[in-house]
Amino acid sequence: NSRLQVRPGVRVIYNTVYDAPPAIPSINTKINLSSKHDLRLSYGRGFRAPSLRELYFDFFDASHSVEGNENLQAELSHSFNGSWNWQLVDNQRVKWSSSLGAFYNTIENMIGFGQKPGDALITTYINIDRFKTQGVTLNQSVKVKHFEVGLGAGYTGRFNQLTEAVNDLESFVWSPEVTTNLSYFIPTTGWRFSFYYKFTGR
């Protein structure tokens, strides 16, 4: 209805090598708080089988020793997202919107790089038992006629596996991120000129 929109979905995946869940669900919800405010919530279940490169590709040269791993397991994940969106100005001349969001992801058997057991000189692909990320984002977008400016900031925490062995470490390692984009559209030619900048902290 005019206040609430709910969009559920189900994906069915068949893989000849890896057993995918029988159904992979997702749901997206939009709640219209007013003509200028809305709240969006979503959940998604994820499945990813290892790629051919991760399974079989070997790459050796003077500075690289990377070997595929045929024993990799598929990844499974849960993803939660939420955002509050505010349309500050919306008329024929100016559009100005703001968005505050948060997310949480947990991945089972995430595929990453590691040392090959028995040979520390070779890098291979391994299944990390579990991996998690969480964070907040703030985005601003202003459009005046043919000129558009976007500015975003985020703070992301990545799970620190060492906390499972060392108690006095933080569970998440946090890093900031800033993104900027400038865009100008020329109607007579149909051309758009854009500039993008992204900064990621330690």
Buried (B, 14 or more C-beta within 10 A) or exposed (E): EEEEEEEEEEBEBEEEEBEBBEEBEBBBBBBBEEEEEBEBBBBBBBBBBBEEEBBEEEEEEEEEBBBBBEEBEBBBBBBBBBBBBBBEEEEEEEBBBBBEBEBBBBBBBBBEEEEBEEEEEBBBBBBBEBBBBBBEBEBBBBBEEEEBBBBBBBBBBBBBBEBEEEEEEEEBBEBEBEBBBBBBBEEEEEEEEEEEEEEEEE
